[in-house]
């Protein structure tokens, strides 16, 4: 019974983290009304987050400190750089060449990449139910966003490649998370990885930008603080905790709820239209999520 509860708890953590991360898109749209650049917005998000990550990293020590080697810390630096910095940067560059609808469809190849990488590096078994769940969620995401695809650029191949690189780097982070979290613990691993990511963004600003960031309206800074707390800090720990319980492969499939929750949040907070075709696509994604969630719970029950 306890294992079954762990699976359900992990699913709840995953959904909560995914929804909070998805709220970032709504907050970004609100922030863009103040004519802020994407680089400055990303910088504010991480600057306001960094103090919390530093405090929690100082308070919490690695769970299995005696078993941790220097190479494990090197891996954390790598995954922090790749997962929350490089993936975001590739995504931003790709969006300069393709529309958001196509970007979301390409980006959500990462559940497949996670499962393939887990099979190659961790020797995880790919189950038929995982394949079915991926196909169902992909179908739902494509249906939900198909109407938003407008090819109006000659650099669509470049944009698509950059977004694919974003999906690949995020998949690498998820697989690395599943491997390192047991050694460091959820809070410690997440804190270390996010500190690395924050420092990368700050260094990028100092080297390539250096523009004035002190003359924006107060409302913008408040939006960035909300984004830092509710769409960065809290969900980053929820996602790590979910991966620790469900595994990277199953979490990546649950993450297909991300674009769906973005649609719903945009409808309520930004007044954007919610079409019947989007509702249909969202429903299909939820079916796919149910398939993988049912698989996890069933597996735990058999173990009992």
MISEPA-523810 format. One record per residue (C-alpha): x, y negated, z. Coordinates in steps of 0.1 Angstrom, whole numbers, plus 5000, padded with zeros to 4 digits. Each point is the difference from the previous one (the first is absolute). Example, Ala and Ser with C-alpha at 12.3 -4.5 7.8 and 13.67 -1.06 7.14 Angstrom:
+------+------+------+
:   px :   py :   pz :
+------+------+------+
: 5123 : 5045 : 5078 :
: 5014 : 4966 : 4993 :
+------+------+------+
This chain:
+------+------+------+
:   px :   py :   pz :
+------+------+------+
: 5000 : 5000 : 5000 :
: 5028 : 4976 : 5008 :
: 5016 : 5004 : 4966 :
: 4967 : 4993 : 4983 :
: 4996 : 4968 : 5020 :
: 5036 : 4990 : 4990 :
: 4990 : 5003 : 4963 :
: 4969 : 4979 : 5005 :
: 5019 : 4975 : 5020 :
: 5026 : 4998 : 4973 :
: 4974 : 4994 : 4973 :
: 4985 : 4972 : 5021 :
: 5034 : 4984 : 5004 :
: 5006 : 5003 : 4963 :
: 4967 : 4984 : 4989 :
: 5004 : 4972 : 5026 :
: 5035 : 4992 : 4987 :
: 4990 : 5002 : 4964 :
: 4971 : 4976 : 5005 :
: 5021 : 4975 : 5019 :
: 5027 : 5001 : 4974 :
: 4974 : 4995 : 4973 :
: 4988 : 4969 : 5018 :
: 5033 : 4984 : 4990 :
: 4986 : 4995 : 4964 :
: 4972 : 4979 : 5013 :
: 5023 : 4979 : 5022 :
: 5024 : 4995 : 4971 :
: 4972 : 4987 : 4979 :
: 4990 : 4976 : 5028 :
: 5036 : 4989 : 5003 :
: 5004 : 4993 : 4963 :
: 4975 : 4972 : 5003 :
: 5028 : 4980 : 5016 :
: 5022 : 5005 : 4969 :
: 5027 : 5020 : 5018 :
: 5024 : 5022 : 4980 :
: 4999 : 5038 : 5004 :
: 5036 : 4999 : 5013 :
: 4992 : 4975 : 5028 :
: 4968 : 5019 : 5009 :
: 5019 : 5032 : 5003 :
: 5027 : 4982 : 5020 :
: 4974 : 4986 : 5025 :
: 4984 : 5034 : 5004 :
: 5033 : 5016 : 5011 :
: 5013 : 4971 : 5020 :
: 4969 : 5000 : 5022 :
: 5002 : 5038 : 5003 :
: 5037 : 5003 : 5007 :
: 5000 : 4988 : 5037 :
: 4975 : 5028 : 5009 :
: 5020 : 5026 : 4982 :
: 5032 : 4989 : 5018 :
: 4983 : 5001 : 5034 :
: 4985 : 5034 : 4995 :
: 5033 : 5013 : 4986 :
: 5017 : 4988 : 5031 :
: 4975 : 5015 : 5024 :
: 4996 : 5034 : 4983 :
: 5029 : 5023 : 4996 :
: 5003 : 5029 : 4975 :
: 4980 : 5031 : 5010 :
: 5028 : 5025 : 4994 :
: 5030 : 4977 : 5004 :
: 5024 : 5029 : 5006 :
: 4991 : 5016 : 4967 :
: 5003 : 4968 : 4979 :
: 5032 : 4995 : 4980 :
: 5015 : 4970 : 4983 :
: 4986 : 5011 : 4966 :
: 4965 : 4999 : 5015 :
: 5004 : 4963 : 5007 :
: 5013 : 4995 : 4964 :
: 4969 : 5017 : 4987 :
: 4978 : 4976 : 5020 :
: 5018 : 4971 : 4984 :
: 4995 : 5016 : 4966 :
: 4963 : 5007 : 5005 :
: 4994 : 4966 : 5016 :
: 5015 : 4984 : 4969 :
: 4982 : 5022 : 4976 :
: 4966 : 5004 : 5016 :
: 4988 : 4966 : 5011 :
: 5024 : 4977 : 4982 :
: 5009 : 5015 : 4966 :
: 4965 : 5014 : 4994 :
: 4984 : 4967 : 5007 :
: 5025 : 4981 : 4978 :
: 4995 : 5024 : 4970 :
: 4962 : 4996 : 5004 :
: 5003 : 4962 : 5000 :
: 5022 : 5001 : 4969 :
: 4976 : 5023 : 4982 :
: 4970 : 4979 : 5007 :
: 5016 : 4972 : 4980 :
: 4996 : 5021 : 4969 :
: 4968 : 5020 : 5005 :
: 4966 : 4995 : 5016 :
: 4990 : 5011 : 5035 :
: 4976 : 5027 : 4988 :
: 5027 : 5018 : 4979 :
: 5025 : 4994 : 5028 :
: 4978 : 5018 : 5025 :
: 4995 : 5030 : 4977 :
: 5037 : 5004 : 4994 :
: 5009 : 4994 : 5036 :
: 4978 : 5029 : 5012 :
: 5021 : 5026 : 4982 :
: 5020 : 5000 : 5033 :
: 4980 : 5028 : 5017 :
: 5012 : 5024 : 4972 :
: 5035 : 4986 : 5004 :
: 4999 : 5006 : 5038 :
: 4989 : 5036 : 4995 :
: 5026 : 5007 : 4973 :
: 5028 : 4984 : 5021 :
: 4989 : 5019 : 5031 :
: 5001 : 5032 : 4979 :
: 5035 : 4993 : 4987 :
: 5017 : 4986 : 5031 :
: 4979 : 5015 : 5029 :
: 4989 : 5032 : 4982 :
: 4964 : 4993 : 5009 :
: 4974 : 5022 : 4983 :
: 4976 : 4983 : 4976 :
: 4966 : 5014 : 5006 :
: 4972 : 5002 : 4974 :
: 4977 : 4979 : 5023 :
: 5026 : 4972 : 5000 :
: 5001 : 5000 : 4962 :
: 4962 : 4999 : 4999 :
: 4999 : 4971 : 5025 :
: 5026 : 4980 : 4981 :
: 4981 : 5005 : 4967 :
: 4967 : 4989 : 5016 :
: 5015 : 4969 : 5017 :
: 5018 : 4990 : 4967 :
: 4967 : 5003 : 4981 :
: 4983 : 4978 : 5026 :
: 5027 : 4973 : 5000 :
: 5001 : 4999 : 4961 :
: 4962 : 4997 : 4999 :
: 4999 : 4972 : 5026 :
: 5027 : 4979 : 4983 :
: 4995 : 5009 : 4963 :
: 4979 : 4969 : 4993 :
: 5028 : 4977 : 5014 :
: 5026 : 5012 : 4975 :
: 5008 : 4972 : 4975 :
: 5031 : 5004 : 4979 :
: 5010 : 4964 : 4992 :
: 5038 : 5002 : 5000 :
: 5028 : 5014 : 4977 :
: 5019 : 5011 : 5031 :
: 4975 : 5026 : 5011 :
: 5026 : 5028 : 4998 :
: 5024 : 4981 : 5022 :
: 4972 : 4992 : 5025 :
: 4988 : 5036 : 5001 :
: 5036 : 5013 : 5006 :
: 5005 : 4975 : 5029 :
: 4968 : 5011 : 5017 :
: 5009 : 5036 : 4995 :
: 5033 : 4993 : 5017 :
: 4980 : 4985 : 5028 :
: 4980 : 5032 : 5003 :
: 5031 : 5021 : 4999 :
: 5019 : 4980 : 5027 :
: 4969 : 5000 : 5023 :
: 4997 : 5038 : 4995 :
: 5037 : 5004 : 5009 :
: 4993 : 4980 : 5032 :
: 4970 : 5022 : 5009 :
: 5020 : 5032 : 4996 :
: 5029 : 4986 : 5020 :
: 4976 : 4989 : 5027 :
: 4987 : 5035 : 5004 :
: 5035 : 5013 : 5005 :
: 5014 : 4973 : 5024 :
: 4970 : 4992 : 5022 :
: 5003 : 5031 : 5021 :
: 5036 : 4991 : 5008 :
: 4995 : 4963 : 5008 :
: 4963 : 4999 : 5011 :
: 4973 : 4981 : 4983 :
: 5006 : 4966 : 5017 :
: 5038 : 5001 : 4997 :
: 5001 : 5011 : 4964 :
: 4974 : 4975 : 4989 :
: 5017 : 4972 : 5019 :
: 5035 : 5008 : 4985 :
: 4987 : 5003 : 4964 :
: 4979 : 4968 : 5002 :
: 5030 : 4981 : 5015 :
: 5021 : 5011 : 4970 :
: 4972 : 4989 : 4976 :
: 4996 : 4967 : 5017 :
: 5037 : 4992 : 4999 :
: 5001 : 5009 : 4962 :
: 4972 : 4975 : 4993 :
: 5017 : 4973 : 5021 :
: 5034 : 5006 : 4983 :
: 4983 : 4998 : 4966 :
: 4985 : 4966 : 5009 :
: 5033 : 4986 : 5013 :
: 5019 : 5011 : 4969 :
: 4976 : 4995 : 4971 :
: 4974 : 4974 : 5013 :
: 5008 : 4978 : 5030 :
: 4970 : 4978 : 4993 :
: 4981 : 4980 : 5026 :
: 4976 : 5022 : 5020 :
: 4991 : 4975 : 5027 :
: 4975 : 4978 : 4982 :
: 4971 : 5023 : 4994 :
: 4966 : 4993 : 5017 :
: 4993 : 5014 : 5035 :
: 4972 : 5022 : 4986 :
: 5025 : 5019 : 4978 :
: 5023 : 5008 : 5029 :
: 4970 : 5013 : 5019 :
: 4991 : 5023 : 4971 :
: 5035 : 5013 : 4999 :
: 5000 : 5007 : 5037 :
: 4967 : 5019 : 4997 :
: 5016 : 5019 : 4970 :
: 5031 : 5008 : 5021 :
: 4980 : 5014 : 5029 :
: 4971 : 5017 : 4984 :
: 5013 : 5009 : 4966 :
: 5036 : 5007 : 5008 :
: 5009 : 5008 : 5036 :
: 4970 : 5020 : 5011 :
: 4995 : 5021 : 4968 :
: 5037 : 5007 : 4997 :
: 4999 : 5019 : 5033 :
: 4966 : 5016 : 4992 :
: 5014 : 5013 : 4967 :
: 5031 : 5015 : 5016 :
: 4979 : 5016 : 5027 :
: 4977 : 5015 : 4973 :
: 5029 : 5013 : 4980 :
: 5014 : 5017 : 5031 :
: 4967 : 5018 : 5005 :
: 4989 : 5007 : 4964 :
: 5032 : 5001 : 4980 :
: 5010 : 4977 : 4972 :
: 4982 : 5019 : 4972 :
: 4965 : 5000 : 5017 :
: 5004 : 4964 : 5011 :
: 5008 : 4989 : 4965 :
: 4968 : 5014 : 4987 :
: 4980 : 4983 : 5028 :
: 5017 : 4968 : 4990 :
: 4978 : 5000 : 4968 :
: 4975 : 4983 : 5023 :
: 5022 : 4969 : 4998 :
: 4987 : 4985 : 4967 :
: 4965 : 5010 : 5009 :
: 5001 : 4981 : 5033 :
: 5015 : 4971 : 4982 :
: 4970 : 4998 : 4978 :
: 4976 : 5001 : 5029 :
: 5020 : 4974 : 5021 :
: 5001 : 4977 : 4970 :
: 4963 : 5003 : 4996 :
: 4993 : 4990 : 5036 :
: 5027 : 4974 : 5006 :
: 5007 : 4985 : 4966 :
: 4965 : 5003 : 4984 :
: 5013 : 5021 : 4971 :
: 4975 : 5021 : 4981 :
: 4996 : 5037 : 5008 :
: 4988 : 5019 : 4969 :
: 4982 : 5033 : 4998 :
: 5030 : 5015 : 4981 :
: 5023 : 4989 : 5029 :
: 4976 : 5016 : 5025 :
: 5001 : 5032 : 4979 :
: 5038 : 5000 : 4999 :
: 5002 : 4994 : 5038 :
: 4976 : 5029 : 5007 :
: 5021 : 5023 : 4979 :
: 5032 : 4989 : 5019 :
: 4982 : 5007 : 5033 :
: 4991 : 5035 : 4987 :
: 5037 : 5006 : 4993 :
: 5010 : 4988 : 5034 :
: 4974 : 5023 : 5015 :
: 5014 : 5030 : 4981 :
: 5035 : 4995 : 5014 :
: 4987 : 4992 : 5035 :
: 4979 : 5031 : 5000 :
: 5031 : 5020 : 4989 :
: 5020 : 4987 : 5030 :
: 4973 : 5007 : 5026 :
: 4994 : 5034 : 4986 :
: 5036 : 5009 : 5001 :
: 5003 : 4990 : 5036 :
: 4969 : 5020 : 5010 :
: 5015 : 5031 : 4984 :
: 5031 : 4995 : 5020 :
: 4979 : 5001 : 5032 :
+------+------+------+
